[in-house]
Amino acid sequence: MAKSLPLYEKTNIKRPTQKVLDVAIFILLVSLDAYRVLLMYNHGFSYLQTIAFLCEFWFSFVWFLAIILKWNPVHFETYPRRLLKREMELPAVDIFVTTADPVLEPPIITVNTVLSLMALDYPANKLGCYVSDDGCSDLTLYALNEALKFGKIWVPFCKKYEIQVRAPFRYFSNDPMPPHLPSSTQFQNDWVTVKEEYEKLEGKIKEAEESRSFVLEEEDGIDLTAFSNLHTKNHPTIVKILWENKKVSDELPHLIYVSRERSFKHHHHYKAGAMNVLTRVSGVLTNAPYILNVDCDMFANDPQVVLHAMCVFLNSKYDLEDIGYVQTPQCFYDGLEDDPFGNQLVVIFEYYARGVMGLQGPVYSGTGCFHRRKVLYGQLPHHSTHFMDGKAYSEQELMEVFGYSKTFAKSAIYAFEETTHGYHPNSRFNDNLEAANQVAGCDYEINTTWGSKIGWIYGSTTEDVLTGLVIQSRGWRSIYIALNPPAFLGCAPSQLVASLTQQKRWVSGLLEILFSKHFPIFGTLFGKLQWKQCAVYIWLLTWGLRSIPELSYALLPPYCLISNSSFFPNMEERAIYIPIFLFIIYNFQQLLLYKETRQSIRAWWNNQRMGRVNTMCAWLFGVGSVVLKFLGVREVVFEVTKKETYCEADLEHFMFDESAMFVPATTLLLLQLIALLMSFIRQAGRMRNTVLEVICSVWLVLCFWPFLKGIFLLGKGRYGLPFNTIYKSAALALLFVLLCQRTTVN
């Protein structure tokens, strides 16, 4: 009976209220566009009305794309118990964990992620955990080696007592003695013992971090001399086999440390380059047919997450030939109350990601994703042949595509066959360690298709979205599984600067894709990307461009108030109800979204506020960085955001620094204040023609209220805006006022 039952089921989600509100908002937007056209037709051309029309037309276009994106919500329910009842051998899975800086990404965070992955409910001999260290830190290697010792008691403890949360820092941060777990004397003794061992592990890593003179010597068979006198951006390959599972299912999984070769003469392609190195190193060592990649701060929160993913891949032959990857949502632990920086993405994943599930599938979001190795190698869906692009390649031809390593070329043949073991079951790591070092070299990819056709694709700092786009353009579908409890948990940036830096990196990378040969429409015209999926990618990739019309639209109210004009309908026109109803219905819908996802009204307001802050600060500078790249001035840089062990922040104030990103928002705030002041002085009691402009300016002042606090807290540390930011913003605001008055005179 178990063999006949499906391993997952798809359920359509009905949201009639949201659809009605979506249509109402779209009709009002189109009506506003029509009003502008008729106004200019009847009264002649106007720069003011033209700018307003172009901005509102853009808003209508974006909303139309959002409707396409949101209107097909589905839910996938997986049944791992049915999978375990099937008489079949579970496939091997390679797990990639990436870290780049031991300061911004403390080793204790990486260690907890690795320990949670090594304790998954899956045969240990079928798991291989690879840690990529682009920081080339002996501290990271030391921490992993110490974590391995602790893992020998942690993993059996978790499986013996069926512990749900298997990241030790998270598990021991709960109640002193969790009441829902066994209360036997043996459990209590084991719990105390394991907790003490973990505290020792934390102490050792903390002591090593604080010690400026870290001792480089052979430690438990791990030679640390390779780290002597090296430059973190110019060093040879370092591959360390920390643990090799001898095909014992209840032992620890493989654990391999990889620091790829770095050279000033070669571009290392940031995270995408690191992922491709891990793909090749794992290819010559374990070569599992499936790959799970996670960020160093995203620990496994559901120990059966691999079984859930396998339910999708192994459900039927059709799924095996059609599904390219399985994505899980990004969820966060200990999130700041009411999401003050708008980066917990609850509504995005619940409404937008679920909406895409009914199309070709979710966008690859960089972490918590299960890939099929042969898909990354360029295989097309629904092809019986086991070679890439539906063509049969000889070993020599494969070497031209994948590089000059014969060992890796042979492993690629096994990968296309997608056997359960992946590589030859009798192979040993030491036999292929030389090949692993070879394929991790920085010159290995020269004259190959790595980064252009196979592996993680180069050309964007958002390599995840680009890689997913290329995969789906080949015709592969993807599946989104939202488990309860969440499959993985991480920590969102808990400071304003880190959050804006992350947003800027995302926008820069998305725009790089938009203006490249991977433009989604090309994928529809010349590939197999469905047209609705194309609309999804255009909606996503144009995030940064929205900063231009939003900034332009935000400048119209102060311009009108200063120049004594208006761009909204006045009180005598019936058309005034269009923007009023649009404002009310849109905010009502957004508030409803937050209430349906069990978030507070304060969370709704914080996200509305941060939407404006992100647009005027991070997104605008993301556009600027891409423009500078295309002009040949400088390349877009992958900026690593700080990962924190505990998400803590002062919720009372934003904290600022000297970044120029704060200048546009501060300028816009000052403009609104000046415009409101001038309007009240000049038109007190006679503001019927500019009432909507006044409302817009007041709304923007409320959105940028933390910046107003920052102005008054000048000189009070990071809670106040720096003087440089204030005087630059004031100068720009005064220049805008003078231009407005000069335009009025002319």
SETORFI-225965 format. One record per residue (C-alpha): x, y, z. Coordinates in steps of 0.25 Angstrom, whole numbers, padded with zeros to 4 digits, always signed. Example, Ala and Ser with C-alpha at 12.3 -4.5 7.8 and 13.67 -1.06 7.14 Angstrom:
+0049-0018+0031/+0055-0004+0029/
This chain:
+0000+0000+0000/+0011+0010+0004/+0017+0008-0010/+0004+0013-0017/+0003+0025-0008/+0009+0038-0013/+0021+0044-0006/+0015+0058-0007/+0002+0065-0010/-0001+0078-0016/-0012+0087-0011/-0018+0099-0017/-0019+0111-0008/-0031+0120-0010/-0030+0135-0006/-0042+0142-0012/-0041+0154-0003/-0027+0157-0007/-0031+0155-0022/-0042+0165-0021/-0033+0175-0014/-0022+0173-0025/-0032+0176-0036/-0038+0188-0029/-0024+0194-0027/-0020+0191-0042/-0033+0197-0047/-0030+0210-0039/-0016+0210-0044/-0021+0209-0058/-0031+0220-0055/-0020+0229-0050/-0012+0227-0063/-0025+0230-0071/-0027+0243-0063/-0013+0248-0066/-0015+0245-0081/-0028+0252-0082/-0023+0264-0074/-0011+0266-0083/-0020+0264-0095/-0029+0274-0091/-0020+0284-0085/-0007+0282-0093/+0007+0276-0089/+0012+0278-0075/+0025+0273-0070/+0019+0271-0056/+0008+0263-0061/+0017+0255-0070/+0026+0251-0059/+0014+0247-0050/+0008+0239-0062/+0022+0232-0064/+0023+0228-0050/+0009+0224-0048/+0010+0215-0061/+0022+0208-0055/+0014+0206-0042/+0003+0200-0051/+0013+0191-0058/+0019+0186-0046/+0006+0183-0039/+0001+0175-0052/+0014+0167-0050/+0011+0164-0036/-0003+0159-0039/+0003+0149-0049/+0012+0145-0038/+0002+0144-0026/-0010+0138-0033/-0006+0123-0033/-0003+0120-0018/-0001+0105-0015/+0004+0097-0004/+0012+0084-0004/+0011+0074+0007/+0022+0063+0008/+0021+0050+0015/+0035+0044+0019/+0028+0032+0026/+0023+0027+0013/+0037+0029+0007/+0043+0020+0018/+0033+0009+0016/+0037+0008+0001/+0047-0003-0001/+0058+0006-0007/+0072+0011-0004/+0072+0025+0000/+0081+0034-0009/+0094+0041-0004/+0094+0056-0002/+0105+0065-0001/+0104+0077+0008/+0111+0090+0005/+0113+0101+0016/+0120+0114+0012/+0127+0124+0020/+0136+0135+0016/+0141+0143+0028/+0143+0138+0042/+0141+0152+0048/+0128+0155+0041/+0123+0141+0041/+0129+0135+0055/+0133+0121+0055/+0123+0117+0066/+0112+0120+0057/+0118+0111+0046/+0120+0100+0056/+0106+0100+0060/+0101+0099+0046/+0110+0088+0043/+0106+0080+0056/+0091+0082+0052/+0094+0076+0038/+0102+0065+0043/+0091+0061+0053/+0080+0060+0042/+0071+0048+0042/+0077+0041+0030/+0087+0030+0028/+0101+0036+0032/+0108+0028+0021/+0099+0035+0011/+0103+0050+0016/+0116+0058+0013/+0117+0071+0019/+0127+0081+0012/+0131+0094+0018/+0136+0105+0009/+0145+0115+0016/+0148+0127+0007/+0154+0134+0019/+0165+0123+0019/+0165+0123+0034/+0172+0113+0043/+0162+0117+0054/+0151+0112+0045/+0158+0099+0043/+0161+0098+0058/+0147+0101+0062/+0142+0090+0052/+0152+0080+0058/+0147+0083+0072/+0133+0082+0068/+0135+0068+0062/+0140+0063+0075/+0127+0069+0082/+0119+0063+0070/+0123+0049+0074/+0114+0051+0087/+0104+0061+0081/+0099+0053+0069/+0096+0040+0077/+0090+0049+0088/+0080+0055+0078/+0077+0042+0071/+0075+0034+0084/+0065+0044+0090/+0059+0049+0077/+0063+0064+0079/+0056+0073+0070/+0065+0085+0070/+0079+0080+0067/+0088+0093+0067/+0093+0092+0081/+0094+0107+0084/+0079+0108+0081/+0075+0095+0088/+0082+0099+0101/+0077+0114+0100/+0063+0109+0103/+0058+0105+0117/+0069+0099+0127/+0062+0085+0126/+0052+0085+0114/+0039+0079+0120/+0034+0072+0108/+0046+0063+0107/+0048+0050+0115/+0050+0052+0130/+0058+0040+0133/+0070+0040+0142/+0079+0035+0130/+0074+0046+0121/+0076+0057+0131/+0090+0052+0133/+0093+0051+0118/+0087+0065+0117/+0096+0071+0127/+0108+0064+0121/+0105+0069+0107/+0103+0083+0112/+0116+0083+0119/+0123+0078+0107/+0117+0089+0098/+0121+0100+0108/+0135+0095+0107/+0134+0095+0092/+0129+0110+0093/+0140+0113+0103/+0151+0107+0094/+0146+0115+0081/+0145+0128+0089/+0158+0126+0095/+0164+0124+0081/+0157+0136+0075/+0162+0145+0086/+0176+0140+0085/+0184+0149+0076/+0195+0138+0075/+0188+0126+0070/+0197+0114+0071/+0200+0107+0058/+0203+0092+0061/+0198+0078+0058/+0185+0077+0065/+0179+0063+0066/+0185+0059+0052/+0181+0072+0046/+0193+0079+0041/+0191+0094+0042/+0205+0098+0037/+0198+0101+0023/+0193+0113+0029/+0206+0119+0033/+0210+0132+0027/+0199+0132+0016/+0191+0143+0011/+0176+0140+0012/+0174+0145-0003/+0186+0139-0009/+0189+0124-0004/+0189+0110-0009/+0178+0100-0008/+0175+0094+0006/+0166+0082+0006/+0166+0075+0020/+0158+0062+0022/+0153+0063+0036/+0145+0051+0037/+0142+0040+0027/+0130+0031+0029/+0134+0016+0027/+0120+0013+0021/+0114+0012+0035/+0100+0018+0035/+0100+0021+0050/+0113+0028+0050/+0116+0043+0047/+0115+0047+0033/+0127+0051+0025/+0133+0065+0029/+0143+0072+0019/+0149+0086+0020/+0152+0093+0007/+0159+0106+0005/+0161+0108-0010/+0173+0114-0016/+0173+0129-0017/+0181+0138-0026/+0182+0153-0029/+0183+0149-0044/+0170+0141-0044/+0155+0146-0041/+0150+0137-0031/+0135+0140-0034/+0131+0141-0019/+0121+0131-0014/+0118+0125-0028/+0133+0122-0029/+0133+0115-0016/+0121+0107-0019/+0127+0102-0032/+0139+0098-0025/+0131+0090-0015/+0124+0084-0026/+0136+0079-0032/+0143+0075-0019/+0131+0067-0015/+0130+0061-0029/+0144+0054-0028/+0141+0050-0013/+0126+0046-0011/+0119+0051-0024/+0105+0050-0017/+0094+0051-0028/+0088+0062-0019/+0094+0075-0013/+0088+0083-0001/+0094+0097+0001/+0093+0106+0013/+0099+0118+0018/+0108+0117+0030/+0097+0123+0039/+0085+0115+0034/+0084+0103+0043/+0075+0091+0041/+0063+0093+0049/+0055+0080+0044/+0064+0068+0045/+0056+0061+0034/+0058+0072+0024/+0066+0063+0015/+0055+0052+0015/+0044+0063+0012/+0053+0067+0000/+0054+0053-0005/+0039+0051-0005/+0039+0061-0016/+0050+0056-0024/+0046+0041-0023/+0031+0042-0023/+0030+0037-0038/+0038+0036-0050/+0032+0048-0056/+0037+0056-0044/+0050+0050-0045/+0051+0055-0060/+0044+0069-0057/+0049+0075-0044/+0062+0082-0044/+0063+0087-0029/+0055+0088-0016/+0055+0101-0009/+0051+0104+0006/+0048+0117+0011/+0057+0126+0019/+0052+0127+0033/+0059+0134+0045/+0060+0131+0060/+0060+0141+0071/+0055+0151+0061/+0054+0166+0066/+0040+0169+0071/+0031+0175+0060/+0042+0173+0050/+0048+0188+0051/+0057+0186+0039/+0047+0179+0030/+0056+0168+0027/+0049+0155+0032/+0042+0154+0019/+0029+0147+0025/+0019+0153+0015/+0029+0151+0003/+0030+0136+0005/+0016+0133+0009/+0009+0141-0002/+0019+0143-0013/+0027+0130-0012/+0015+0122-0011/+0009+0129-0023/+0021+0125-0031/+0019+0110-0027/+0007+0109-0036/+0016+0114-0048/+0029+0108-0052/+0034+0108-0037/+0041+0117-0027/+0053+0125-0030/+0066+0119-0024/+0069+0128-0012/+0083+0123-0009/+0081+0115+0004/+0073+0103+0008/+0072+0098-0006/+0074+0084-0011/+0080+0082-0025/+0082+0071-0034/+0096+0069-0038/+0093+0066-0052/+0084+0078-0054/+0096+0087-0049/+0104+0080-0060/+0095+0084-0071/+0086+0072-0073/+0072+0075-0079/+0059+0070-0074/+0052+0058-0080/+0064+0053-0087/+0067+0038-0086/+0082+0040-0090/+0090+0042-0078/+0099+0053-0084/+0098+0068-0083/+0089+0076-0093/+0083+0063-0098/+0096+0059-0105/+0106+0048-0103/+0120+0052-0100/+0133+0044-0099/+0142+0045-0087/+0151+0054-0095/+0140+0064-0099/+0135+0064-0084/+0149+0068-0080/+0148+0080-0090/+0135+0084-0083/+0138+0081-0068/+0153+0083-0068/+0166+0074-0070/+0164+0065-0058/+0161+0051-0063/+0156+0047-0049/+0146+0058-0049/+0142+0054-0064/+0139+0040-0059/+0131+0045-0047/+0122+0053-0056/+0118+0041-0064/+0114+0035-0051/+0106+0048-0048/+0099+0048-0061/+0094+0033-0058/+0090+0038-0044/+0093+0025-0037/+0089+0024-0022/+0104+0025-0017/+0108+0035-0028/+0123+0031-0029/+0129+0017-0029/+0125+0011-0015/+0139+0005-0013/+0147+0018-0014/+0154+0025-0003/+0156+0039+0000/+0171+0038+0001/+0172+0032-0013/+0165+0045-0019/+0171+0055-0010/+0181+0060-0020/+0170+0061-0030/+0162+0069-0020/+0173+0079-0019/+0175+0080-0034/+0160+0083-0037/+0160+0094-0026/+0171+0102-0033/+0168+0116-0037/+0173+0113-0052/+0165+0100-0053/+0153+0107-0059/+0161+0113-0071/+0155+0109-0084/+0144+0101-0078/+0129+0104-0077/+0129+0106-0062/+0121+0118-0058/+0115+0120-0072/+0107+0107-0075/+0110+0098-0063/+0110+0100-0048/+0107+0113-0041/+0106+0123-0052/+0116+0135-0051/+0113+0150-0055/+0104+0154-0043/+0106+0156-0028/+0092+0149-0027/+0098+0136-0033/+0086+0129-0027/+0075+0136-0035/+0084+0135-0047/+0087+0120-0046/+0072+0117-0043/+0068+0125-0056/+0078+0118-0065/+0072+0104-0059/+0058+0108-0061/+0061+0114-0075/+0065+0099-0079/+0051+0095-0075/+0053+0090-0061/+0042+0092-0050/+0045+0095-0036/+0037+0092-0023/+0035+0100-0011/+0033+0092+0002/+0029+0100+0015/+0031+0091+0027/+0025+0093+0041/+0034+0095+0048/+0043+0102+0038/+0053+0094+0031/+0065+0104+0034/+0066+0116+0043/+0076+0127+0042/+0078+0141+0048/+0074+0153+0040/+0082+0166+0041/+0079+0173+0054/+0085+0186+0050/+0081+0196+0040/+0094+0198+0033/+0095+0182+0031/+0081+0181+0026/+0083+0193+0016/+0097+0186+0011/+0089+0173+0009/+0078+0180+0001/+0089+0188-0007/+0096+0175-0011/+0083+0168-0015/+0079+0180-0024/+0092+0181-0030/+0092+0166-0034/+0078+0166-0039/+0081+0178-0048/+0094+0171-0053/+0085+0160-0058/+0074+0169-0064/+0084+0176-0073/+0091+0163-0077/+0090+0152-0087/+0081+0145-0077/+0070+0155-0078/+0057+0146-0075/+0050+0149-0088/+0062+0143-0095/+0059+0130-0087/+0045+0130-0092/+0048+0133-0106/+0060+0124-0108/+0058+0115-0096/+0048+0108-0088/+0044+0118-0078/+0029+0120-0077/+0024+0134-0080/+0018+0135-0066/+0031+0131-0059/+0038+0141-0068/+0028+0152-0062/+0032+0147-0048/+0047+0149-0051/+0045+0163-0057/+0037+0167-0045/+0049+0162-0036/+0060+0167-0045/+0054+0181-0046/+0054+0183-0031/+0065+0194-0032/+0059+0201-0044/+0047+0204-0035/+0056+0214-0027/+0056+0224-0039/+0041+0226-0041/+0039+0225-0026/+0049+0236-0023/+0043+0244-0034/+0029+0243-0029/+0033+0246-0015/+0039+0259-0020/+0026+0263-0027/+0019+0267-0014/+0030+0277-0008/+0032+0282-0022/+0017+0286-0023/+0016+0292-0009/+0029+0300-0011/+0024+0305-0025/+0010+0307-0021/+0005+0296-0032/-0002+0283-0031/-0001+0269-0038/-0012+0262-0031/-0027+0265-0034/-0032+0277-0026/-0044+0276-0017/-0054+0281-0028/-0051+0269-0037/-0057+0255-0035/-0044+0249-0039/-0039+0253-0025/-0045+0240-0020/-0036+0231-0029/-0023+0234-0021/-0031+0234-0008/-0037+0221-0010/-0024+0215-0015/-0017+0220-0003/-0027+0214+0006/-0029+0200-0001/-0014+0198-0003/-0011+0200+0012/-0023+0192+0016/-0018+0180+0007/-0004+0181+0013/-0010+0182+0027/-0018+0170+0024/-0006+0162+0019/+0001+0164+0032/-0011+0161+0041/-0013+0148+0033/+0002+0144+0035/+0000+0147+0050/+0008+0159+0051/+0005+0172+0058/+0001+0185+0053/+0014+0191+0057/+0021+0180+0048/+0012+0185+0037/+0016+0200+0039/+0031+0196+0041/+0031+0189+0027/+0024+0200+0020/+0034+0210+0026/+0046+0201+0023/+0041+0199+0009/+0043+0214+0007/+0056+0214+0014/+0061+0202+0005/+0057+0209-0007/+0063+0223-0005/+0076+0217+0001/+0080+0203-0002/+0073+0201-0015/+0077+0215-0021/+0092+0212-0018/+0090+0198-0024/+0086+0205-0037/+0098+0214-0036/+0108+0203-0034/+0103+0195-0046/+0103+0208-0054/+0118+0210-0050/+0121+0196-0054/+0115+0198-0068/+0123+0210-0069/+0136+0203-0066/+0138+0211-0053/+0138+0200-0043/+0133+0186-0041/+0121+0182-0032/+0126+0176-0019/+0120+0165-0012/+0119+0171+0002/+0118+0160+0014/+0108+0164+0024/+0112+0162+0039/+0105+0149+0045/+0102+0150+0060/+0101+0139+0070/+0089+0146+0077/+0080+0155+0069/+0080+0168+0078/+0078+0182+0075/+0073+0195+0081/+0059+0196+0076/+0057+0210+0081/+0066+0217+0070/+0073+0214+0057/+0088+0214+0057/+0095+0221+0046/+0109+0222+0041/+0117+0231+0031/+0111+0223+0019/+0106+0232+0007/+0094+0223+0006/+0087+0232+0017/+0088+0245+0009/+0076+0243-0001/+0067+0239+0010/+0071+0250+0019/+0070+0260+0007/+0056+0255+0004/+0052+0257+0019/+0057+0271+0019/+0050+0275+0006/+0037+0270+0012/+0039+0278+0024/+0043+0291+0017/+0031+0289+0007/+0021+0287+0018/+0027+0300+0025/+0026+0308+0013/+0012+0304+0009/+0007+0306+0023/+0013+0320+0024/+0008+0324+0010/-0005+0317+0009/-0011+0316+0023/-0025+0313+0022/-0025+0313+0007/-0020+0299+0004/-0031+0292-0003/-0023+0291-0016/-0011+0284-0010/-0018+0275+0001/-0013+0262-0005/+0001+0268-0007/+0001+0272+0008/-0004+0258+0012/+0007+0251+0004/+0018+0260+0010/+0013+0257+0024/+0013+0242+0021/+0027+0242+0016/+0032+0250+0028/+0025+0239+0037/+0033+0228+0028/+0046+0235+0031/+0043+0239+0045/+0055+0231+0050/+0064+0240+0041/+0057+0252+0048/+0061+0247+0061/+0075+0244+0056/+0076+0259+0053/+0072+0263+0067/+0082+0253+0073/+0094+0259+0065/+0106+0256+0073/+0101+0245+0081/+0108+0234+0076/+0103+0224+0065/+0088+0228+0069/+0090+0242+0062/+0092+0245+0048/+0107+0249+0045/+0109+0264+0042/+0114+0261+0028/+0101+0254+0025/+0093+0265+0030/+0101+0277+0023/+0101+0269+0010/+0086+0267+0011/+0083+0281+0015/+0091+0286+0003/+0084+0277-0007/+0070+0281-0001/+0073+0296-0002/+0078+0294-0016/+0065+0287-0019/+0057+0298-0013/+0064+0309-0021/+0062+0301-0034/+0047+0300-0030/+0046+0315-0028/+0054+0318-0041/+0044+0309-0049/+0032+0317-0042/+0038+0330-0046/+0041+0326-0060/
